Structure formats: structure tokens, C-alpha cells
Amino acid sequence: MPHVAITRAVSRALERCELTHLERRAIDVELARTQHAAYERALREVGCEVRQLAEQPALADSVFVEDTAVVLDEVAVLTRPGAESRRGEVESMGEALAPLRELRRIEAPGTLDGGDVLRLDRVIHVGASARSNAEGIGQLRQLVAPFGYRVEAVSMRGCLHLKSAVTRVAPDLLLVNPDWVDARHFAGYRTLAVDPAEPFAANAILIGGTVLYSASFPATAERLRRAGIEVRLVDMSETEKAEGAMTCCSVILEA
């Protein structure tokens, strides 16, 4: 089935982004916008219909739309981001998703970031991070159980989100930073470790048979190619300074 990728224009306030694990560096917003346009173009070239939401000028992290929703085949769950500064991003995502999915919502005191949510078939792994608390994970479990999904909390360390540490790059293969998450959480899947010199390299987008991947991690990209993965590189250097990654900048769903 065709895919829809929901994105958002880069905020002019990106330099004021939330940072947890990185030192603040100057961000070229215009370059970030040029790179984001190339990212959207890559999504189109692998078969996505890209729907870009309007810029939210006052919300620095709003380009990272992944954190605002968890979209399954049957339902979409609007999140309550762990960073209070990001909660204003959610309503417009709900408006975009309403024609496509029935909506549910994480309520206070629960918090949940979409970047912590890795769906592997009928099991949804959620990183127990500083942004996603036990209440939020429990609410997600209750909301998706009627549709036949099981939610598993995953311990992690050293990174912002679960998908900083692990993503899917083939039907049976996960790309993992083993220093940040224990691959034994994902029984039944083969794993490929990132190059040790590229700790942030575990985030990728699998669309069809192609992996969209950051140009910042050439050694791990070569590992992927040697594993038989078709890799399409995209330069994301400016949003990476804001602790962003490939999956962060889109919400992808089957139409």
C-alpha cells in the first residue's frame, strides 16, 4: 500500500531546541531547511506522499514530528511529550491524522515521546526514558490492547530515545547500538551493531526495500551495505545538532 509521510517545516527557533545529551552548537536554520527539503524529496522517491505541516515559529523542536504521535494500522495515539515545551506541537498533528485514523490520546500525568516507540509487528517496544514515563507506557498499553498489540517497556541508557539505540532495517534485522540497549529485548530478530566510532548511527527509516540513512555515519552505512541493505544517504547535519535523527522528522503510515 502507498505510504503517507507527515512532516513539518523547520522552525525559525530551531537554535533554541531542547538538548539532553549534546552540547549546544550553532545551527544554520536555512541549511536545515534545505536539508529537510532533500529529506522530503528522498521520502517521495521511495514512494511516500509527503504532507508538510505549517511551521510553528515559536516551537523550536516542532520539525521532530515523530514525538507527537504513535500511528498503527488501526488507530493513532496522540502523545504527551516529556518536554513541556513540546506539548503545543500535538494538536496540529491530531488535525492531520484525523482523516486517516481514529484518534486516542495519552493524558496527564502520563508522558510519551514517539521517538521511544518501536513497533515490531504486533509487539510495541517503548523506551523507559526521561521523556516516556511508566504512566504513559501503561496508558499506551491499554489503548492498543484491543487491537491485538502487546506493549513492552525497554530499559536503555546513554541516549534520548529508544530509536536512538535501535531501528529496523530489514524485515528480520535491527540496527543497534549495544552500549545503549540490550539486543536481547528483541528476541526473534537478527541484529547489526553500529560502528563503535558512530554511537548515534542506529537510527534509520525502512520504506519498502530501501533504508533512508544519515550521511553522517559512513562506516555504519558500509556495514549496512555489506549486509545486503539498499542505503539512500541524506544529509541531516543541522537537525542532528538538535538531537534529531532520520525517524524524528516524519510520521509515516500506510494510507
N, C-alpha and C positions, 0 to 999 in steps of 0.2 A: 504494500500500500504506500501511497505518497506520504511524505513527511512534511509537517509544518514546523518551522523554527521561529520562535518568537524571540526577538532581540530588542534592545533599546539603544537609542542614540547615546553617545558618550556625554556625560555631564561636564559642563564647563568647570564644575567644582571638584573634578577628579583628584586634584592635588591634595584635597582635604580628606581623603579616604581614611577609613579605619585601617589600622595596622596592628598586628599582633606579633608576628614572628620576623618581620623585616624592618630594617632601618629606613626612615623616610628619605627618599631621593627625589630630585626634581623630575616631574613628569611633563612631557611635551604633549599637551592636550590635542593640538592639531595633528601631530603624528599619531596619537592614539586613535583619532577619528579616521585617519587614512588607513591604519592597520585594521580597524574594526570593519571598514568597508570591504577590505580584502577578505576578512574572515567571513562576512556575509556572502561575498561572492563565492568563496570556497563551499559554503553550505549549499548555495544554489547549484553549483557544479556537481555536487554529489546527490542532487535530487530533491533538495528541500525547497518548499515555498517559504521564503523569508517574509515575516511580518514584523516590521520595525515599529516599536512604540516610541512615542514622542520623548524628547529629552526632559528630564526632571532637573532643572538647573540648580536647585538647592540641595539635591540629594547626591552626594559625592559618589557613592558606590552603586548608583542605580543601573549602570551598564551591566552589573552582575546579576542578571535576572534569574538565574538558576535558583538562587536562595529564596525566592518568593513563592515557589510552588513545587509540589510533587505531583507529576501527571502520570496516571496509569491509563490502561486501555478503557477502563470503566468509569473513572472518576478523577477529579483533580482536587488536591488538598492544598488550600492556601496556607502558607506557613505564618509563623510569628517569629521573625528573625531575632536572633540572640542579641544583636546590637540594636539598642533602642533607636539609634539614628537611622536605621534602615526600615523601620516599620511603615513609613509612609510610602514605600515602594509597592506595597502588596495590592492595594485596591485596583490600580490600573491593570495589573496582571489578571486580577479576577475578571475585570471587564473584557479583557482579550480572550480569556479562556471560556467565558460563559456560553458563547455559541458552540463550543467544541466539546465541553464536558459538563456533567453535573458537578457542582462545587460543594466541598466540605471545607472546614476551617479549623486550624489549631487556635485554641483560646488560652488566655492568661489563666494561670501562671506558666503555662507551657511555652517553651521556645523550641524552634526547629528551623534550621537552615537547610535548604535543598541541597547544598553542597555536601552535606553529611549523609545523603541518601543514595545508596547504590542498589538498584534493583537488579537481581539476577533471577530471571524467570519469575517464579511465584514467591521467592524469598526477598524481602527488602531489608538490607543491612543498613543500620543507622549508626553513625559515629557518635559515641558519647563524648561530646566535645564541650568546649566552653560556650559554644553557640547553640547546642541542642541538648536540653536537659531531660531528665528522666520523665517528667510530666509530659513534655512534648512528644517524646518517643512513645509513651503509653497511649496518648491520645491518637497518634498515628496508627498504632496497633489496633485500637478499637474501630477507627474509621475505615480501615481497609480489610479487616477480617471478614465482613460479609461478602467480599468479592473473592475470597479464597487466597488471600495473601498472608504470609507469616512475616512478622517483623522481629528482627534480631538486633539487639544492641551490640555494638562492636567497640571494644576498648582500643585506644590509639594514643599516640604520644608524639610530641615534637612538631605537629602541623596544625593548620587551622581547621581543615575539614577532612572527612573520610576520603573524599575523592581527590584530595591532595596526595593520598597514600596509595590508592588503588582505583583503577578503572578497567573496564572490559575492552579488549582489543580484538577479540575473535569470539565466536560462539562459546568456545570452551577454554579461553585463555584470558588471564588477568595480568595487567601490568602493575607491579607492586614495588613500593619502597619498603623492604623488610625491616628497616630501622624504625618505621613509623606505625606499622600494623603487622600483626601476626597472620601470615597467609593461611594458617590452619583454621581461621574463621570461615574460610571459603572452600569447604570440602566439596570435592567433585569437580573442581576446576584446576587446570594447569596454571602455573604462574611463571612470569618472566620478570626478573628483577631489573630495576633501573641500574644504569651505570653508577657506581658509588660516588663518582665526582659530580653527579647531577641529581641531587636529592629531590628536587622539585619536579622531576620528569615523569611521574606516574600518572599524570592527568592527560586523557585523550578522549576523542569523540569517535565512536564507531558508527558509521552510517553505511548500510549495505555491506559491501566488502572493502570499504576504504576507511582508514583511520586519519582523521584530521589531527595534526600534531604540531606542537610548538617548535619553531626553528631554533629555539634557544638550547635544545638538548640533542646535539648531533650524534653523540656516542650512543645514547639510548635509541635514537631513531635508527641507527645502524643495527642495533640488536633486534629491533622490530622487523626490519627488512630481512635479516638473516633467518628470522622465524617464519618468513613467508607472508608477512603483513604488507599490504599496499599502503604506503605512507604518503600523505599530502601535507607538506610543511606550510605553516602560516606564521608570520612574524607577529608576536604578541608582546613585544618587549615593554611597551609603556603600561599596559594594563597589568602585566606581571609585577611591575613596581608597586602596584596597589594590591598585591596578593591575589591577583586574578589568575585564571588559567583557562584552558580551552573550553571546558564544560561550563564555566561560570557565566559566559556571555550569551547563552541561549537556553531556552526551554524547548526541547524537541519532542514531538509527539506524532503519532500516526493520525492522519486526517480522518 
